[in-house]
Amino acid sequence: MTASQPAPTLAGRPSPPDPVGEPPRRSGKPYGEWLIAAILLLPNLVLLVVFTYRPLLDNIRLSFTDWNISSPYADYIGFKNYVTWWHDPNSHQVLKNTVIFTIATVALSMVLGLALALLLDQKLRGRNLVRSVIFAPFVISGAAIGIAFQFVFDPNFGLVHDLGYRMGLTVPNFYQRPGWALFMVTATYVWKNLGYTFVIYLAALQGRRADLDEAAEIDGASAWRRFYKVLLPQLRPTTFFLSITVLLNSVQVFDIINVMTRGGPQGYSTSTMVYQVYQETFVNSRAGYGATIATILFLILLVVTVIQVRVMDRGMKNV
Protein backbone atom coordinates (compact mmCIF):
# COMPACT_ATOMS: atom_id res chain seq x y z
CA MET A 1 0.00 0.00 0.00
CA THR A 2 1.41 3.30 -1.07
CA ALA A 3 1.41 6.47 1.04
CA SER A 4 -1.05 8.13 -1.31
CA GLN A 5 -3.67 5.44 -0.69
CA PRO A 6 -5.82 5.81 2.46
CA ALA A 7 -5.64 2.97 4.93
CA PRO A 8 -8.80 0.78 4.92
CA THR A 9 -10.87 0.63 8.05
CA LEU A 10 -12.42 -2.46 9.61
CA ALA A 11 -15.52 -1.93 7.48
CA GLY A 12 -13.44 -1.86 4.33
CA ARG A 13 -13.95 1.87 3.77
CA PRO A 14 -11.15 4.46 3.72
CA SER A 15 -10.62 6.55 6.83
CA PRO A 16 -10.73 10.36 6.65
CA PRO A 17 -7.42 12.01 5.73
CA ASP A 18 -5.12 13.30 8.43
CA PRO A 19 -5.30 17.08 9.12
CA VAL A 20 -2.68 19.15 7.38
CA GLY A 21 -0.50 21.49 9.43
CA GLU A 22 -0.51 22.28 13.14
CA PRO A 23 -3.78 22.67 15.04
CA PRO A 24 -4.82 26.28 15.79
CA ARG A 25 -3.63 27.64 19.09
CA ARG A 26 -6.16 29.10 21.50
CA SER A 27 -5.13 31.59 24.08
CA GLY A 28 -6.22 30.77 27.60
CA LYS A 29 -6.63 34.50 28.34
CA PRO A 30 -8.76 36.15 25.63
CA TYR A 31 -7.83 39.71 26.57
CA GLY A 32 -8.50 40.83 23.01
CA GLU A 33 -12.16 39.82 23.17
CA TRP A 34 -12.62 41.59 26.50
CA LEU A 35 -10.94 44.69 25.10
CA ILE A 36 -13.25 44.77 22.07
CA ALA A 37 -16.29 44.28 24.29
CA ALA A 38 -15.16 47.09 26.58
CA ILE A 39 -14.59 49.44 23.65
CA LEU A 40 -18.07 48.72 22.28
CA LEU A 41 -19.84 49.00 25.64
CA LEU A 42 -17.98 51.96 27.08
CA PRO A 43 -19.79 54.72 25.10
CA ASN A 44 -23.22 53.36 26.10
CA LEU A 45 -22.16 52.99 29.72
CA VAL A 46 -20.87 56.57 29.77
CA LEU A 47 -24.17 57.84 28.32
CA LEU A 48 -26.16 55.83 30.87
CA VAL A 49 -24.09 57.13 33.77
CA VAL A 50 -24.16 60.76 32.62
CA PHE A 51 -27.77 61.02 31.45
CA THR A 52 -29.60 58.38 33.53
CA TYR A 53 -27.95 57.26 36.75
CA ARG A 54 -26.35 60.56 37.76
CA PRO A 55 -29.60 62.56 37.28
CA LEU A 56 -31.45 59.83 39.19
CA LEU A 57 -29.09 60.11 42.15
CA ASP A 58 -29.25 63.92 42.01
CA ASN A 59 -33.04 63.77 42.01
CA ILE A 60 -33.05 61.52 45.09
CA ARG A 61 -30.64 63.91 46.82
CA LEU A 62 -32.82 66.93 45.99
CA SER A 63 -35.91 65.18 47.34
CA PHE A 64 -34.50 65.73 50.84
CA THR A 65 -34.13 69.49 50.33
CA ASP A 66 -36.23 72.62 50.22
CA TRP A 67 -35.11 74.15 46.95
CA ASN A 68 -36.49 76.92 44.81
CA ILE A 69 -35.42 76.11 41.28
CA SER A 70 -34.14 79.66 40.77
CA SER A 71 -31.99 79.59 43.91
CA PRO A 72 -28.36 78.43 43.89
CA TYR A 73 -28.74 76.90 47.36
CA ALA A 74 -30.85 74.02 48.65
CA ASP A 75 -31.68 73.58 52.35
CA TYR A 76 -31.61 70.03 53.72
CA ILE A 77 -34.92 69.16 55.45
CA GLY A 78 -34.79 65.36 55.66
CA PHE A 79 -38.03 63.46 55.04
CA LYS A 80 -40.26 66.51 55.41
CA ASN A 81 -41.19 66.54 51.71
CA TYR A 82 -42.23 62.88 51.87
CA VAL A 83 -44.38 63.51 54.96
CA THR A 84 -45.97 66.53 53.28
CA TRP A 85 -46.78 64.52 50.15
CA TRP A 86 -48.30 61.67 52.18
CA HIS A 87 -50.63 63.97 54.14
CA ASP A 88 -51.61 66.12 51.16
CA PRO A 89 -55.13 65.13 49.95
CA ASN A 90 -54.26 66.36 46.46
CA SER A 91 -51.47 63.79 46.31
CA HIS A 92 -53.97 61.00 46.98
CA GLN A 93 -56.15 62.27 44.14
CA VAL A 94 -53.16 62.47 41.81
CA LEU A 95 -52.03 58.96 42.76
CA LYS A 96 -55.55 57.65 42.14
CA ASN A 97 -55.66 59.35 38.73
CA THR A 98 -52.27 57.86 37.85
CA VAL A 99 -53.36 54.33 38.76
CA ILE A 100 -56.68 54.58 36.88
CA PHE A 101 -55.10 56.18 33.83
CA THR A 102 -52.23 53.67 33.69
CA ILE A 103 -54.36 50.54 34.15
CA ALA A 104 -56.93 51.73 31.60
CA THR A 105 -54.39 52.73 28.96
CA VAL A 106 -52.28 49.58 29.35
CA ALA A 107 -55.27 47.22 29.27
CA LEU A 108 -57.08 48.94 26.40
CA SER A 109 -53.95 49.40 24.31
CA MET A 110 -52.93 45.76 24.60
CA VAL A 111 -56.40 44.25 24.14
CA LEU A 112 -57.32 46.45 21.19
CA GLY A 113 -53.84 46.10 19.68
CA LEU A 114 -54.05 42.30 19.82
CA ALA A 115 -57.59 42.30 18.38
CA LEU A 116 -56.55 44.49 15.45
CA ALA A 117 -53.42 42.41 14.88
CA LEU A 118 -55.49 39.22 14.73
CA LEU A 119 -57.91 40.86 12.30
CA LEU A 120 -55.30 42.36 9.98
CA ASP A 121 -53.14 39.24 10.03
CA GLN A 122 -55.76 37.71 7.74
CA LYS A 123 -55.66 37.96 3.96
CA LEU A 124 -57.88 41.00 3.50
CA ARG A 125 -58.02 43.47 0.65
CA GLY A 126 -56.35 46.77 1.51
CA ARG A 127 -54.91 45.51 4.81
CA ASN A 128 -51.56 47.25 4.25
CA LEU A 129 -53.33 50.60 3.94
CA VAL A 130 -55.32 49.93 7.12
CA ARG A 131 -52.14 48.95 8.95
CA SER A 132 -50.53 52.24 7.98
CA VAL A 133 -53.59 54.21 9.08
CA ILE A 134 -53.59 52.52 12.50
CA PHE A 135 -49.88 53.09 13.06
CA ALA A 136 -49.79 56.69 11.81
CA PRO A 137 -51.04 58.40 15.04
CA PHE A 138 -48.17 56.85 17.01
CA VAL A 139 -45.59 58.94 15.14
CA ILE A 140 -47.54 62.19 15.47
CA SER A 141 -46.70 64.61 18.27
CA GLY A 142 -48.78 64.20 21.42
CA ALA A 143 -49.37 67.95 21.56
CA ALA A 144 -50.80 67.91 18.03
CA ILE A 145 -53.03 64.97 18.93
CA GLY A 146 -54.25 66.81 22.02
CA ILE A 147 -55.13 69.93 20.03
CA ALA A 148 -57.00 67.86 17.42
CA PHE A 149 -59.00 65.99 20.06
CA GLN A 150 -59.94 69.24 21.77
CA PHE A 151 -62.19 69.79 18.77
CA VAL A 152 -63.40 66.18 18.83
CA PHE A 153 -64.67 66.56 22.41
CA ASP A 154 -65.67 70.23 22.17
CA PRO A 155 -69.06 70.74 23.94
CA ASN A 156 -70.39 73.08 21.25
CA PHE A 157 -69.34 71.76 17.84
CA GLY A 158 -67.23 68.68 18.56
CA LEU A 159 -67.55 65.42 16.64
CA VAL A 160 -68.64 63.42 19.71
CA HIS A 161 -71.42 65.88 20.58
CA ASP A 162 -72.56 66.04 16.97
CA LEU A 163 -72.83 62.24 16.76
CA GLY A 164 -74.65 62.14 20.09
CA TYR A 165 -77.13 64.79 18.90
CA ARG A 166 -77.84 62.87 15.68
CA MET A 167 -78.43 59.66 17.66
CA GLY A 168 -80.59 61.38 20.25
CA LEU A 169 -78.10 60.85 23.08
CA THR A 170 -77.11 63.25 25.83
CA VAL A 171 -73.36 63.77 25.72
CA PRO A 172 -71.70 65.12 28.89
CA ASN A 173 -69.42 68.13 28.95
CA PHE A 174 -66.03 66.46 29.04
CA TYR A 175 -64.26 69.66 30.09
CA GLN A 176 -66.44 70.34 33.14
CA ARG A 177 -66.99 66.92 34.71
CA PRO A 178 -63.87 65.39 36.33
CA GLY A 179 -64.66 61.74 35.61
CA TRP A 180 -65.45 62.38 31.96
CA ALA A 181 -62.37 64.58 31.61
CA LEU A 182 -60.16 61.70 32.72
CA PHE A 183 -62.01 59.42 30.29
CA MET A 184 -61.38 61.95 27.50
CA VAL A 185 -57.65 62.06 28.17
CA THR A 186 -57.46 58.26 28.43
CA ALA A 187 -59.30 57.72 25.14
CA THR A 188 -57.06 60.22 23.38
CA TYR A 189 -53.89 58.56 24.64
CA VAL A 190 -55.11 55.07 23.71
CA TRP A 191 -55.98 56.24 20.18
CA LYS A 192 -52.54 57.78 19.75
CA ASN A 193 -50.51 54.79 21.01
CA LEU A 194 -52.66 51.94 19.73
CA GLY A 195 -50.44 51.58 16.66
CA TYR A 196 -47.46 50.63 18.83
CA THR A 197 -49.04 47.58 20.45
CA PHE A 198 -50.70 46.69 17.14
CA VAL A 199 -47.40 46.56 15.24
CA ILE A 200 -45.59 44.57 17.95
CA TYR A 201 -48.39 42.01 18.21
CA LEU A 202 -48.64 41.77 14.42
CA ALA A 203 -44.93 40.97 14.17
CA ALA A 204 -45.32 38.32 16.88
CA LEU A 205 -48.30 36.76 15.08
CA GLN A 206 -46.37 36.52 11.82
CA GLY A 207 -43.56 34.71 13.63
CA ARG A 208 -45.73 32.19 15.45
CA ARG A 209 -45.74 28.44 14.78
CA ALA A 210 -48.65 27.74 12.45
CA ASP A 211 -48.23 23.97 12.78
CA LEU A 212 -49.37 24.07 16.42
CA ASP A 213 -52.61 25.80 15.46
CA GLU A 214 -53.15 23.34 12.61
CA ALA A 215 -52.58 20.39 14.94
CA ALA A 216 -55.08 21.80 17.45
CA GLU A 217 -57.61 22.34 14.68
CA ILE A 218 -57.17 18.75 13.48
CA ASP A 219 -57.74 17.56 17.06
CA GLY A 220 -61.10 19.36 17.04
CA ALA A 221 -60.23 22.30 19.32
CA SER A 222 -62.57 25.28 19.07
CA ALA A 223 -61.38 28.71 17.92
CA TRP A 224 -61.45 30.05 21.47
CA ARG A 225 -59.50 27.07 22.81
CA ARG A 226 -56.89 27.44 20.06
CA PHE A 227 -56.57 31.11 20.93
CA TYR A 228 -56.33 30.55 24.69
CA LYS A 229 -54.27 27.34 24.78
CA VAL A 230 -52.09 27.63 21.66
CA LEU A 231 -51.74 31.24 20.58
CA LEU A 232 -51.55 33.13 23.88
CA PRO A 233 -48.68 31.01 25.30
CA GLN A 234 -46.65 31.82 22.18
CA LEU A 235 -47.38 35.52 22.66
CA ARG A 236 -46.40 35.54 26.35
CA PRO A 237 -42.91 37.05 25.82
CA THR A 238 -44.40 39.75 23.58
CA THR A 239 -47.14 40.46 26.10
CA PHE A 240 -44.57 40.76 28.86
CA PHE A 241 -42.49 43.18 26.79
CA LEU A 242 -45.52 45.30 25.95
CA SER A 243 -46.81 45.31 29.52
CA ILE A 244 -43.57 46.94 30.69
CA THR A 245 -43.03 49.37 27.83
CA VAL A 246 -46.67 50.52 27.63
CA LEU A 247 -46.74 50.92 31.42
CA LEU A 248 -43.61 53.07 31.44
CA ASN A 249 -44.91 55.20 28.57
CA SER A 250 -48.32 55.65 30.20
CA VAL A 251 -47.06 56.95 33.52
CA GLN A 252 -44.86 59.48 31.70
CA VAL A 253 -47.63 61.09 29.64
CA PHE A 254 -47.53 64.86 29.88
CA ASP A 255 -48.20 66.56 26.57
CA ILE A 256 -51.78 65.36 26.05
CA ILE A 257 -52.82 66.27 29.60
CA ASN A 258 -51.12 69.66 29.41
CA VAL A 259 -52.76 70.57 26.09
CA MET A 260 -56.26 69.23 26.76
CA THR A 261 -57.00 69.86 30.44
CA ARG A 262 -53.87 71.26 32.20
CA GLY A 263 -54.59 68.86 35.04
CA GLY A 264 -58.18 70.05 35.57
CA PRO A 265 -61.03 70.59 35.71
CA GLN A 266 -61.66 71.41 39.36
CA GLY A 267 -58.11 71.21 40.62
CA TYR A 268 -56.37 67.90 40.07
CA SER A 269 -59.06 65.89 38.25
CA THR A 270 -56.77 64.72 35.43
CA SER A 271 -53.34 65.35 36.99
CA THR A 272 -50.95 62.41 37.08
CA MET A 273 -47.75 62.17 39.08
CA VAL A 274 -45.59 63.25 36.15
CA TYR A 275 -47.79 66.28 35.56
CA GLN A 276 -47.64 67.05 39.30
CA VAL A 277 -43.83 66.98 39.10
CA TYR A 278 -43.98 69.61 36.37
CA GLN A 279 -46.57 71.67 38.26
CA GLU A 280 -44.65 71.73 41.53
CA THR A 281 -41.20 72.21 39.98
CA PHE A 282 -41.77 74.82 37.27
CA VAL A 283 -45.09 76.45 38.17
CA ASN A 284 -44.99 76.50 41.98
CA SER A 285 -41.15 76.74 42.09
CA ARG A 286 -40.87 73.85 44.58
CA ALA A 287 -38.14 71.82 42.91
CA GLY A 288 -37.32 69.84 46.06
CA TYR A 289 -40.93 68.79 46.46
CA GLY A 290 -41.14 67.95 42.76
CA ALA A 291 -38.04 65.75 43.12
CA THR A 292 -39.80 63.96 45.99
CA ILE A 293 -42.79 63.12 43.79
CA ALA A 294 -40.47 61.92 41.02
CA THR A 295 -38.60 59.69 43.48
CA ILE A 296 -41.85 58.19 44.80
CA LEU A 297 -42.95 57.48 41.22
CA PHE A 298 -39.60 55.83 40.50
CA LEU A 299 -39.95 53.55 43.53
CA ILE A 300 -43.50 52.59 42.56
CA LEU A 301 -42.42 51.73 39.02
CA LEU A 302 -39.44 49.76 40.34
CA VAL A 303 -41.68 47.61 42.53
CA VAL A 304 -44.23 47.07 39.75
CA THR A 305 -41.51 46.09 37.26
CA VAL A 306 -39.96 43.59 39.68
CA ILE A 307 -43.39 42.02 40.21
CA GLN A 308 -43.95 41.82 36.45
CA VAL A 309 -40.59 40.12 35.91
CA ARG A 310 -41.25 37.54 38.62
CA VAL A 311 -44.72 36.78 37.32
CA MET A 312 -43.32 36.38 33.82
CA ASP A 313 -40.55 34.05 35.04
CA ARG A 314 -43.10 31.83 36.76
CA GLY A 315 -45.30 31.82 33.69
CA MET A 316 -42.40 30.79 31.44
CA LYS A 317 -41.48 27.95 33.78
CA ASN A 318 -45.03 26.59 33.62
CA VAL A 319 -45.09 26.57 29.83
C-alpha positions in Angstrom: 0.0 0.0 0.0 1.4 3.3 -1.1 1.4 6.5 1.0 -1.0 8.1 -1.3 -3.7 5.4 -0.7 -5.8 5.8 2.5 -5.6 3.0 4.9 -8.8 0.8 4.9 -10.9 0.6 8.1 -12.4 -2.5 9.6 -15.5 -1.9 7.5 -13.4 -1.9 4.3 -14.0 1.9 3.8 -11.2 4.5 3.7 -10.6 6.5 6.8 -10.7 10.4 6.7 -7.4 12.0 5.7 -5.1 13.3 8.4 -5.3 17.1 9.1 -2.7 19.2 7.4 -0.5 21.5 9.4 -0.5 22.3 13.1 -3.8 22.7 15.0 -4.8 26.3 15.8 -3.6 27.6 19.1 -6.2 29.1 21.5 -5.1 31.6 24.1 -6.2 30.8 27.6 -6.6 34.5 28.3 -8.8 36.1 25.6 -7.8 39.7 26.6 -8.5 40.8 23.0 -12.2 39.8 23.2 -12.6 41.6 26.5 -10.9 44.7 25.1 -13.2 44.8 22.1 -16.3 44.3 24.3 -15.2 47.1 26.6 -14.6 49.4 23.6 -18.1 48.7 22.3 -19.8 49.0 25.6 -18.0 52.0 27.1 -19.8 54.7 25.1 -23.2 53.4 26.1 -22.2 53.0 29.7 -20.9 56.6 29.8 -24.2 57.8 28.3 -26.2 55.8 30.9 -24.1 57.1 33.8 -24.2 60.8 32.6 -27.8 61.0 31.4 -29.6 58.4 33.5 -27.9 57.3 36.7 -26.3 60.6 37.8 -29.6 62.6 37.3 -31.4 59.8 39.2 -29.1 60.1 42.1 -29.3 63.9 42.0 -33.0 63.8 42.0 -33.1 61.5 45.1 -30.6 63.9 46.8 -32.8 66.9 46.0 -35.9 65.2 47.3 -34.5 65.7 50.8 -34.1 69.5 50.3 -36.2 72.6 50.2 -35.1 74.1 47.0 -36.5 76.9 44.8 -35.4 76.1 41.3 -34.1 79.7 40.8 -32.0 79.6 43.9 -28.4 78.4 43.9 -28.7 76.9 47.4 -30.8 74.0 48.7 -31.7 73.6 52.4 -31.6 70.0 53.7 -34.9 69.2 55.5 -34.8 65.4 55.7 -38.0 63.5 55.0 -40.3 66.5 55.4 -41.2 66.5 51.7 -42.2 62.9 51.9 -44.4 63.5 55.0 -46.0 66.5 53.3 -46.8 64.5 50.2 -48.3 61.7 52.2 -50.6 64.0 54.1 -51.6 66.1 51.2 -55.1 65.1 49.9 -54.3 66.4 46.5 -51.5 63.8 46.3 -54.0 61.0 47.0 -56.1 62.3 44.1 -53.2 62.5 41.8 -52.0 59.0 42.8 -55.6 57.6 42.1 -55.7 59.3 38.7 -52.3 57.9 37.9 -53.4 54.3 38.8 -56.7 54.6 36.9 -55.1 56.2 33.8 -52.2 53.7 33.7 -54.4 50.5 34.2 -56.9 51.7 31.6 -54.4 52.7 29.0 -52.3 49.6 29.3 -55.3 47.2 29.3 -57.1 48.9 26.4 -53.9 49.4 24.3 -52.9 45.8 24.6 -56.4 44.3 24.1 -57.3 46.4 21.2 -53.8 46.1 19.7 -54.0 42.3 19.8 -57.6 42.3 18.4 -56.6 44.5 15.5 -53.4 42.4 14.9 -55.5 39.2 14.7 -57.9 40.9 12.3 -55.3 42.4 10.0 -53.1 39.2 10.0 -55.8 37.7 7.7 -55.7 38.0 4.0 -57.9 41.0 3.5 -58.0 43.5 0.6 -56.4 46.8 1.5 -54.9 45.5 4.8 -51.6 47.3 4.2 -53.3 50.6 3.9 -55.3 49.9 7.1 -52.1 48.9 9.0 -50.5 52.2 8.0 -53.6 54.2 9.1 -53.6 52.5 12.5 -49.9 53.1 13.1 -49.8 56.7 11.8 -51.0 58.4 15.0 -48.2 56.9 17.0 -45.6 58.9 15.1 -47.5 62.2 15.5 -46.7 64.6 18.3 -48.8 64.2 21.4 -49.4 67.9 21.6 -50.8 67.9 18.0 -53.0 65.0 18.9 -54.3 66.8 22.0 -55.1 69.9 20.0 -57.0 67.9 17.4 -59.0 66.0 20.1 -59.9 69.2 21.8 -62.2 69.8 18.8 -63.4 66.2 18.8 -64.7 66.6 22.4 -65.7 70.2 22.2 -69.1 70.7 23.9 -70.4 73.1 21.2 -69.3 71.8 17.8 -67.2 68.7 18.6 -67.6 65.4 16.6 -68.6 63.4 19.7 -71.4 65.9 20.6 -72.6 66.0 17.0 -72.8 62.2 16.8 -74.6 62.1 20.1 -77.1 64.8 18.9 -77.8 62.9 15.7 -78.4 59.7 17.7 -80.6 61.4 20.3 -78.1 60.8 23.1 -77.1 63.3 25.8 -73.4 63.8 25.7 -71.7 65.1 28.9 -69.4 68.1 28.9 -66.0 66.5 29.0 -64.3 69.7 30.1 -66.4 70.3 33.1 -67.0 66.9 34.7 -63.9 65.4 36.3 -64.7 61.7 35.6 -65.5 62.4 32.0 -62.4 64.6 31.6 -60.2 61.7 32.7 -62.0 59.4 30.3 -61.4 61.9 27.5 -57.6 62.1 28.2 -57.5 58.3 28.4 -59.3 57.7 25.1 -57.1 60.2 23.4 -53.9 58.6 24.6 -55.1 55.1 23.7 -56.0 56.2 20.2 -52.5 57.8 19.7 -50.5 54.8 21.0 -52.7 51.9 19.7 -50.4 51.6 16.7 -47.5 50.6 18.8 -49.0 47.6 20.4 -50.7 46.7 17.1 -47.4 46.6 15.2 -45.6 44.6 17.9 -48.4 42.0 18.2 -48.6 41.8 14.4 -44.9 41.0 14.2 -45.3 38.3 16.9 -48.3 36.8 15.1 -46.4 36.5 11.8 -43.6 34.7 13.6 -45.7 32.2 15.5 -45.7 28.4 14.8 -48.7 27.7 12.4 -48.2 24.0 12.8 -49.4 24.1 16.4 -52.6 25.8 15.5 -53.1 23.3 12.6 -52.6 20.4 14.9 -55.1 21.8 17.5 -57.6 22.3 14.7 -57.2 18.8 13.5 -57.7 17.6 17.1 -61.1 19.4 17.0 -60.2 22.3 19.3 -62.6 25.3 19.1 -61.4 28.7 17.9 -61.5 30.1 21.5 -59.5 27.1 22.8 -56.9 27.4 20.1 -56.6 31.1 20.9 -56.3 30.5 24.7 -54.3 27.3 24.8 -52.1 27.6 21.7 -51.7 31.2 20.6 -51.5 33.1 23.9 -48.7 31.0 25.3 -46.6 31.8 22.2 -47.4 35.5 22.7 -46.4 35.5 26.3 -42.9 37.1 25.8 -44.4 39.7 23.6 -47.1 40.5 26.1 -44.6 40.8 28.9 -42.5 43.2 26.8 -45.5 45.3 25.9 -46.8 45.3 29.5 -43.6 46.9 30.7 -43.0 49.4 27.8 -46.7 50.5 27.6 -46.7 50.9 31.4 -43.6 53.1 31.4 -44.9 55.2 28.6 -48.3 55.6 30.2 -47.1 56.9 33.5 -44.9 59.5 31.7 -47.6 61.1 29.6 -47.5 64.9 29.9 -48.2 66.6 26.6 -51.8 65.4 26.1 -52.8 66.3 29.6 -51.1 69.7 29.4 -52.8 70.6 26.1 -56.3 69.2 26.8 -57.0 69.9 30.4 -53.9 71.3 32.2 -54.6 68.9 35.0 -58.2 70.0 35.6 -61.0 70.6 35.7 -61.7 71.4 39.4 -58.1 71.2 40.6 -56.4 67.9 40.1 -59.1 65.9 38.2 -56.8 64.7 35.4 -53.3 65.3 37.0 -51.0 62.4 37.1 -47.8 62.2 39.1 -45.6 63.2 36.2 -47.8 66.3 35.6 -47.6 67.1 39.3 -43.8 67.0 39.1 -44.0 69.6 36.4 -46.6 71.7 38.3 -44.6 71.7 41.5 -41.2 72.2 40.0 -41.8 74.8 37.3 -45.1 76.5 38.2 -45.0 76.5 42.0 -41.1 76.7 42.1 -40.9 73.9 44.6 -38.1 71.8 42.9 -37.3 69.8 46.1 -40.9 68.8 46.5 -41.1 67.9 42.8 -38.0 65.8 43.1 -39.8 64.0 46.0 -42.8 63.1 43.8 -40.5 61.9 41.0 -38.6 59.7 43.5 -41.8 58.2 44.8 -43.0 57.5 41.2 -39.6 55.8 40.5 -39.9 53.6 43.5 -43.5 52.6 42.6 -42.4 51.7 39.0 -39.4 49.8 40.3 -41.7 47.6 42.5 -44.2 47.1 39.7 -41.5 46.1 37.3 -40.0 43.6 39.7 -43.4 42.0 40.2 -44.0 41.8 36.5 -40.6 40.1 35.9 -41.2 37.5 38.6 -44.7 36.8 37.3 -43.3 36.4 33.8 -40.6 34.0 35.0 -43.1 31.8 36.8 -45.3 31.8 33.7 -42.4 30.8 31.4 -41.5 27.9 33.8 -45.0 26.6 33.6 -45.1 26.6 29.8 
